[in-house]
Amino acid sequence: MVLCPLLLAVMLHASNGPGDPLAAIWKIAQQILLPFMLGQIARPWLSGFITRHKQTIMLVDRGSILLIVYSAFSAGVVAGIWHLLSWTDISLLIALCVTLLGVAMIIVEVGGRVSALAREDRLALLYCGSTKSLATGLPMAGILFDRAEVALIILPLMLYHLIQLTVLAVLSQRSAAAAAE
């Protein structure tokens, strides 16, 4: 949450960039870090309620992410930025996301083997180590970039997330089948 805006400010220094990186960090802290910290502090008092209403809370959580994604893409459609991408561009972007996921998974798997982790620990490392979340990426993109540009900027994140969920679901099913045998 701190490194992303600073790195972006350095990389986009010559252009109009994200503006003041410290202001971006403060906004990210307010919208992502502060609610997370307050949730952790309030957990002892709320855990019973959360356990009793798990399905409703999960629906609200996923629904809020869906609304953020819908809002970002709607702004992009209204701004007409989707005419900027050809099918070749989208295909190249998908290939790049698949490659990045593959590299991340190989690095995590090799790291797990070099560390002599048990198979179960390597699987946990694989699932966690290759994961990128829309829940934090979308709000950060909304803070760092113009609303109309966010849809185009988050497209790689959304494609990566979809590919990652699909690949890990297949791996999970295969792992469960192998464990059952």
C-alpha positions as CSV (number, residue, x, y, z in Angstrom):
1,M,0.0,0.0,0.0
2,V,3.0,2.3,0.5
3,L,5.4,1.0,-2.1
4,C,2.9,1.0,-5.0
5,P,2.2,4.7,-5.1
6,L,5.8,5.6,-4.5
7,L,7.0,3.2,-7.3
8,L,4.4,4.6,-9.6
9,A,5.4,8.2,-8.8
10,V,9.0,7.3,-9.7
11,M,8.1,5.5,-12.9
12,L,5.7,8.2,-14.2
13,H,7.7,11.2,-13.0
14,A,8.2,12.7,-16.4
15,S,4.4,12.4,-17.3
16,N,1.4,13.8,-15.5
17,G,1.5,10.7,-13.3
18,P,-0.5,10.1,-10.2
19,G,0.1,13.5,-8.6
20,D,1.4,13.7,-5.0
21,P,2.5,10.1,-3.9
22,L,2.1,11.0,-0.2
23,A,-1.5,12.1,-0.8
24,A,-2.1,8.8,-2.6
25,I,-0.6,6.8,0.2
26,W,-2.8,8.7,2.7
27,K,-5.9,8.0,0.6
28,I,-5.0,4.3,0.3
29,A,-4.3,4.1,4.1
30,Q,-7.8,5.7,4.7
31,Q,-9.7,3.5,2.3
32,I,-7.9,0.1,2.7
33,L,-5.5,0.0,5.6
34,L,-7.6,1.8,8.2
35,P,-10.8,-0.3,7.7
36,F,-8.6,-3.5,7.8
37,M,-7.0,-2.4,11.1
38,L,-10.3,-1.4,12.6
39,G,-11.8,-4.8,11.5
40,Q,-8.9,-6.6,13.2
41,I,-9.3,-4.6,16.4
42,A,-13.1,-5.2,16.5
43,R,-12.8,-8.9,15.6
44,P,-13.1,-10.2,19.2
45,W,-16.4,-8.4,19.6
46,L,-17.8,-9.1,16.2
47,S,-16.6,-12.7,15.6
48,G,-19.8,-14.3,16.9
49,F,-22.0,-12.1,14.7
50,I,-19.8,-12.8,11.7
51,T,-19.9,-16.5,12.3
52,R,-23.7,-16.5,12.6
53,H,-24.2,-14.3,9.5
54,K,-21.3,-15.7,7.4
55,Q,-23.4,-16.1,4.1
56,T,-24.8,-12.6,4.3
57,I,-21.4,-11.1,5.0
58,M,-19.8,-13.0,2.2
59,L,-22.5,-11.9,-0.2
60,V,-22.0,-8.2,0.8
61,D,-18.2,-8.6,0.5
62,R,-18.3,-10.1,-2.9
63,G,-21.1,-7.7,-4.0
64,S,-19.1,-4.7,-3.0
65,I,-16.2,-5.9,-5.2
66,L,-18.6,-6.6,-8.0
67,L,-19.9,-3.0,-7.7
68,I,-16.4,-1.6,-7.8
69,V,-15.6,-3.5,-10.9
70,Y,-18.9,-2.6,-12.5
71,S,-18.3,1.1,-11.7
72,A,-14.8,1.1,-13.1
73,F,-15.8,-0.6,-16.3
74,S,-18.9,1.6,-16.7
75,A,-16.7,4.7,-16.5
76,G,-14.5,3.2,-19.2
77,V,-17.4,2.5,-21.5
78,V,-18.8,6.0,-21.0
79,A,-15.3,7.5,-21.8
80,G,-15.1,5.3,-24.9
81,I,-11.7,3.8,-24.0
82,W,-12.7,0.3,-25.1
83,H,-12.2,1.4,-28.7
84,L,-8.5,1.6,-28.0
85,L,-8.0,-2.1,-27.7
86,S,-8.0,-4.6,-30.6
87,W,-8.5,-8.3,-30.3
88,T,-4.8,-8.7,-30.9
89,D,-4.1,-6.4,-27.9
90,I,-6.5,-8.4,-25.7
91,S,-5.0,-11.7,-26.9
92,L,-1.5,-10.4,-26.2
93,L,-2.6,-9.2,-22.7
94,I,-4.1,-12.6,-21.9
95,A,-0.8,-14.3,-23.1
96,L,1.2,-12.0,-20.9
97,C,-1.1,-12.7,-17.9
98,V,-0.8,-16.5,-18.4
99,T,3.0,-16.1,-18.6
100,L,3.2,-14.0,-15.5
101,L,1.0,-16.5,-13.6
102,G,3.2,-19.3,-14.8
103,V,6.4,-17.6,-13.8
104,A,4.9,-16.8,-10.3
105,M,3.8,-20.4,-9.9
106,I,7.2,-21.7,-10.9
107,I,9.1,-19.4,-8.6
108,V,6.8,-20.3,-5.7
109,E,7.1,-24.1,-6.4
110,V,10.8,-24.0,-6.8
111,G,11.1,-21.9,-3.6
112,G,9.0,-24.4,-1.7
113,R,11.0,-27.4,-3.0
114,V,14.4,-25.7,-2.2
115,S,13.0,-24.9,1.3
116,A,12.1,-28.6,1.7
117,L,8.5,-27.8,2.5
118,A,6.0,-30.6,2.8
119,R,3.6,-31.1,-0.1
120,E,0.7,-29.5,1.8
121,D,2.8,-26.5,2.6
122,R,4.0,-26.1,-1.0
123,L,0.3,-26.2,-2.1
124,A,-0.6,-23.5,0.4
125,L,2.4,-21.5,-0.8
126,L,1.4,-22.0,-4.4
127,Y,-2.2,-20.8,-3.8
128,C,-1.2,-17.8,-1.8
129,G,2.0,-16.9,-3.6
130,S,0.5,-16.6,-7.1
131,T,-2.6,-14.7,-6.0
132,K,-3.3,-11.1,-6.8
133,S,-6.4,-9.6,-5.3
134,L,-9.0,-7.4,-6.9
135,A,-10.2,-6.3,-3.5
136,T,-7.1,-4.1,-2.9
137,G,-6.0,-3.5,-6.5
138,L,-9.2,-1.9,-7.7
139,P,-9.5,0.7,-4.9
140,M,-5.8,1.6,-5.2
141,A,-6.2,2.0,-9.0
142,G,-9.2,4.3,-8.4
143,I,-7.1,6.5,-6.1
144,L,-4.1,6.6,-8.3
145,F,-5.7,7.1,-11.7
146,D,-8.4,9.1,-13.4
147,R,-11.8,7.4,-13.1
148,A,-12.2,7.0,-16.9
149,E,-8.7,5.4,-17.2
150,V,-9.2,3.0,-14.4
151,A,-11.1,0.4,-16.5
152,L,-8.3,0.1,-19.0
153,I,-5.6,0.1,-16.3
154,I,-7.3,-2.7,-14.2
155,L,-8.0,-4.9,-17.2
156,P,-4.7,-6.8,-16.8
157,L,-5.5,-7.3,-13.1
158,M,-9.0,-8.6,-13.9
159,L,-7.7,-11.0,-16.6
160,Y,-4.9,-12.2,-14.3
161,H,-7.4,-12.8,-11.5
162,L,-9.8,-14.8,-13.8
163,I,-6.9,-16.9,-15.2
164,Q,-5.5,-17.5,-11.7
165,L,-8.9,-18.6,-10.3
166,T,-9.4,-21.0,-13.2
167,V,-5.9,-22.5,-13.1
168,L,-5.9,-22.8,-9.3
169,A,-9.4,-24.4,-9.4
170,V,-8.1,-27.1,-11.8
171,L,-5.0,-27.6,-9.7
172,S,-7.1,-27.9,-6.6
173,Q,-9.3,-30.5,-8.1
174,R,-6.3,-32.5,-9.3
175,S,-4.6,-32.2,-5.9
176,A,-7.8,-33.4,-4.1
177,A,-8.2,-36.3,-6.5
178,A,-4.5,-37.3,-6.0
179,A,-4.9,-37.1,-2.2
180,A,-8.0,-39.3,-2.4
181,E,-6.2,-42.0,-4.3
